[in-house]
Amino acid sequence: MPAAFVLIGCDVGKEDSVADELCRMQGVENVAIVYGIYDLVAKLSAETMDGLEGIIIRKLRSIPGIKSTVTLMVSRECPV
């Protein structure tokens, strides 16, 4: 199953509203508010690569308050 981590920069003060919006989106597994260069980290997954790209391009990038994104496509995951 294709997955990605997305590092998200938000407009000042919009972190909570962007996180809430992300949590309601299908395909979003986890959202964390973080300190540092980025404001949020989201893990996304979908049944297909096209589905994952659709979440990133059509849904995530259209959320008001998102200033920038960096997408890290998962190559392989190791169970813990």
C-alpha positions as CSV (number, residue, x, y, z in Angstrom):
1,M,0.0,0.0,0.0
2,P,1.6,3.3,-1.0
3,A,2.3,5.7,1.8
4,A,3.9,9.1,2.3
5,F,4.9,11.5,5.1
6,V,4.1,15.1,4.4
7,L,5.9,17.9,6.2
8,I,3.7,20.9,6.3
9,G,4.3,24.6,6.9
10,C,1.3,26.6,8.0
11,D,0.4,30.2,8.2
12,V,1.0,31.6,11.7
13,G,-1.8,30.5,14.1
14,K,-3.4,28.0,11.6
15,E,-1.7,24.8,12.9
16,D,-4.7,23.6,14.9
17,S,-7.3,24.3,12.1
18,V,-5.1,22.7,9.5
19,A,-4.5,19.6,11.7
20,D,-8.3,19.3,12.4
21,E,-9.0,19.5,8.6
22,L,-6.4,16.8,7.9
23,C,-7.8,14.5,10.6
24,R,-11.1,14.5,8.8
25,M,-9.6,13.5,5.4
26,Q,-9.8,10.0,4.1
27,G,-6.3,8.5,3.6
28,V,-4.7,10.4,6.5
29,E,-3.4,8.0,9.1
30,N,-1.8,10.3,11.6
31,V,-1.2,14.0,12.1
32,A,1.3,15.5,14.6
33,I,1.9,19.1,15.4
34,V,5.6,19.5,15.8
35,Y,8.2,22.2,16.6
36,G,10.9,23.2,14.2
37,I,11.0,24.3,10.5
38,Y,7.7,22.5,9.9
39,D,4.5,22.8,11.8
40,L,2.8,19.5,11.1
41,V,3.7,16.0,9.9
42,A,1.0,13.8,8.4
43,K,1.2,10.2,7.3
44,L,-1.0,9.4,4.3
45,S,-1.8,6.1,2.6
46,A,-4.0,4.9,-0.2
47,E,-4.7,1.7,-2.1
48,T,-2.8,2.9,-5.2
49,M,-0.2,5.4,-6.1
50,D,-2.7,7.4,-8.1
51,G,-5.0,7.5,-5.1
52,L,-2.1,8.8,-2.9
53,E,-1.2,11.4,-5.5
54,G,-4.9,12.5,-5.6
55,I,-4.9,13.0,-1.8
56,I,-1.8,15.1,-1.9
57,I,-2.5,17.2,-5.0
58,R,-6.3,17.7,-4.9
59,K,-7.1,17.5,-1.2
60,L,-4.2,18.4,1.0
61,R,-2.8,21.3,-1.0
62,S,-6.2,22.9,-1.2
63,I,-6.6,23.3,2.6
64,P,-6.6,27.0,3.7
65,G,-3.7,27.8,5.9
66,I,-1.1,25.5,4.3
67,K,1.9,27.5,3.2
68,S,4.2,24.8,2.0
69,T,4.6,21.0,1.8
70,V,7.5,18.5,1.4
71,T,6.4,15.0,0.5
72,L,8.5,12.0,1.5
73,M,7.3,8.9,-0.4
74,V,7.8,5.7,1.7
75,S,10.0,3.1,0.1
76,R,9.8,0.4,2.7
77,E,8.5,0.2,6.3
78,C,9.8,-2.1,9.0
79,P,7.4,-3.4,11.6
80,V,8.4,-2.6,15.2
